[in-house]
Amino acid sequence: MPLREYIINDIKPLKATDKIADAQQLFNQLTYSHVPVKKDGTFVGCLTETDIHCFNADKTIEDYLYAAEGFHVSPTTIWLDVLEAFAQNETNIMPVIDDNENYLGYYELHDIISLFNDTPFFSEVGAIIIVEKGMTDYSFSEISQIIESNDARLFGAFISKIENDVVQITVKIGHKGLNEIAQTFRRYGYNIVSNHHEDTHIENLKERSDYLRKYLNL
């Protein structure tokens, strides 16, 4: 389904001439973090619920347009970029503006996330494995090679964390050969962050630790 079919127009943008009191009342009825605002028929940005409730109810929105946030996407923006725009702007509503600066409506965060849930990364049966390696040492081609060389299917991978020049990569694979894949990752210098009951390496370490503890207690 084309992404533009998710454009919603249930909530009309506020006008610059509207009273702040009207905006406050609108937010009391909504669960949105922002509401789009127009001036002279042109989209000028979004105001947050937090700001609206701090403004003087007797004034108009035009008095506070300086606080409007100008984030938006176009109807041709791909859904991953739309999802990124939601995250970057910490909002659950995303205005859609065409190339002529016309306001078309908005996307809801829930609808865009649902598209992610329908991808094979989530819908296919498999296992999640999280690995980490130095920022300059990992490569997605190497990760793919490790998985596919063990006759497993790769459903997707993305960088889920970067901290202190160490990158964590979350990978979705088929269940087949999970232990062998984990061992191969280790041979290539990756640390396995996630725990898996199929991972005999962890069990072996635990058994050795238990044996050493018993030995030291003799």
C-alpha positions in Angstrom: 0.0 0.0 0.0 1.4 3.5 -0.9 2.4 5.4 2.2 0.2 8.4 1.1 -2.9 6.2 1.8 -2.0 6.6 5.5 -2.4 10.4 5.4 -5.1 11.4 7.9 -7.2 14.6 8.1 -9.3 14.0 11.2 -7.7 17.0 13.0 -7.6 20.2 11.1 -4.6 22.5 11.6 -5.0 25.4 14.0 -5.1 28.8 12.5 -2.8 31.6 13.6 -5.8 33.6 14.5 -7.2 31.0 16.9 -7.2 31.6 20.6 -4.7 29.7 22.8 -7.7 28.7 24.9 -9.2 26.9 21.9 -5.9 25.1 21.4 -5.7 24.1 25.0 -9.2 22.7 24.8 -8.3 20.7 21.6 -5.3 19.1 23.3 -7.5 18.1 26.2 -9.5 16.0 23.7 -6.4 14.5 21.9 -3.5 12.2 22.7 -1.2 13.9 20.2 2.0 15.5 21.3 1.8 18.3 18.6 -0.8 20.0 16.5 -0.1 21.6 13.0 -0.6 25.3 12.6 -1.4 27.3 9.5 -1.0 31.0 8.8 -2.8 32.5 5.8 -3.5 29.0 4.6 0.2 28.0 4.7 1.7 25.4 7.1 4.1 27.1 9.5 4.9 24.3 11.9 3.6 22.4 14.9 3.1 23.5 18.5 3.5 21.1 21.4 0.9 20.3 24.0 3.4 21.3 26.7 3.9 24.7 25.2 0.2 25.3 24.6 -0.7 24.7 28.2 2.0 27.2 29.3 0.8 30.0 27.0 -1.6 32.7 28.0 -5.1 31.5 27.2 -6.4 34.9 26.2 -3.8 35.4 23.4 -3.8 34.1 19.9 -1.6 31.4 18.4 0.1 34.1 16.3 1.6 35.5 19.4 3.5 32.3 19.9 4.4 31.2 16.4 8.1 31.6 17.3 7.7 28.3 19.2 6.4 26.4 16.2 8.5 23.4 15.2 8.8 23.1 11.4 9.3 19.4 11.0 7.4 17.6 8.3 7.7 15.0 5.5 6.6 14.8 1.9 4.2 12.2 0.5 7.1 10.5 -1.3 9.2 10.1 1.8 9.9 6.4 2.4 8.5 5.0 5.6 11.9 4.4 7.2 12.7 8.1 6.8 9.3 9.0 8.1 9.9 6.8 11.2 13.3 8.5 11.7 11.5 11.9 11.5 9.1 10.8 14.2 12.0 9.7 16.5 14.2 12.8 15.9 11.3 15.2 16.7 9.9 13.1 19.6 6.4 13.4 18.2 3.5 11.0 17.4 2.1 13.1 14.6 3.9 14.0 11.4 2.6 16.7 9.0 2.8 15.8 5.3 3.6 18.7 2.9 3.8 18.5 -0.9 6.4 20.1 -3.2 4.2 23.2 -3.5 4.1 23.7 0.3 0.5 22.5 0.5 -0.5 20.8 3.7 -2.0 17.4 2.9 -2.6 16.0 6.4 -0.6 14.0 8.8 0.7 10.5 9.6 0.2 8.9 13.0 3.2 7.1 14.6 1.2 4.0 15.3 0.4 3.5 11.6 4.0 3.9 10.5 5.3 1.5 13.2 2.7 -1.1 12.0 4.5 -1.1 8.6 7.7 -2.1 10.4 5.9 -4.9 12.2 4.8 -6.3 8.9 8.4 -6.6 7.6 10.1 -10.1 7.6 12.3 -8.8 10.5 9.3 -9.2 12.8 6.8 -11.4 10.9 9.1 -14.3 10.0 9.8 -17.0 12.6 13.5 -16.8 13.7 15.9 -15.7 16.4 17.4 -12.4 17.4 21.1 -12.2 18.1 22.9 -9.1 19.2 26.6 -8.8 18.6 29.1 -6.0 19.2 32.5 -4.9 17.8 34.7 -1.8 17.5 33.3 1.0 15.4 36.0 0.6 12.7 36.1 -3.2 12.9 32.7 -4.5 12.0 31.0 -4.7 8.5 27.6 -5.7 7.4 29.1 -7.8 4.6 31.1 -9.8 7.1 28.0 -10.2 9.3 26.0 -11.5 6.3 28.9 -13.8 5.3 29.1 -15.3 8.9 25.3 -16.1 8.9 25.0 -17.3 5.3 28.1 -19.5 5.6 26.3 -21.4 8.3 23.4 -22.0 6.0 21.1 -19.7 7.9 18.7 -17.1 6.5 19.2 -13.4 7.3 16.0 -11.4 7.7 17.6 -8.1 8.7 20.2 -6.3 10.7 20.5 -2.8 12.1 22.8 -0.8 14.4 20.9 -0.7 17.7 23.6 1.0 19.9 26.8 3.0 19.6 28.8 3.7 22.8 32.5 4.4 23.4 33.4 3.5 19.9 31.7 0.1 20.2 28.8 -0.8 17.9 26.0 -3.2 18.7 24.2 -4.8 15.8 20.8 -6.5 16.2 20.4 -9.4 13.7 17.3 -11.5 12.9 18.1 -14.9 11.5 16.4 -18.3 11.0 16.7 -20.7 14.0 19.0 -23.0 12.1 22.6 -23.3 13.4 22.3 -20.6 16.0 25.1 -22.1 18.1 27.4 -22.4 15.1 26.7 -18.8 14.1 27.5 -17.6 17.6 30.8 -19.5 17.6 31.7 -18.1 14.1 31.0 -14.6 15.3 33.4 -15.1 18.2 36.1 -16.4 15.9 35.7 -13.2 13.9 36.2 -11.1 17.0 32.5 -10.2 17.8 31.2 -10.3 21.3 27.8 -11.9 21.7 25.6 -9.6 23.8 22.4 -11.5 23.8 21.9 -14.8 25.6 20.8 -18.0 23.9 20.1 -21.4 25.4 21.5 -23.0 22.3 24.8 -21.3 22.9 27.1 -24.1 24.1 30.0 -21.6 24.6 28.2 -20.0 27.5 27.4 -23.4 29.0 31.0 -24.5 28.6 32.2 -21.4 30.4 29.7 -21.9 33.2 30.8 -25.5 33.6 34.5 -24.5 33.7 33.7 -21.8 36.2 31.8 -24.3 38.4 34.7 -26.7 38.2 37.2 -24.0 39.1 35.1 -22.9 42.1 34.8 -26.5 43.4 38.6 -26.9 42.9 39.4 -23.8 44.9 37.1 -24.9 47.6 38.9 -28.2 48.1 
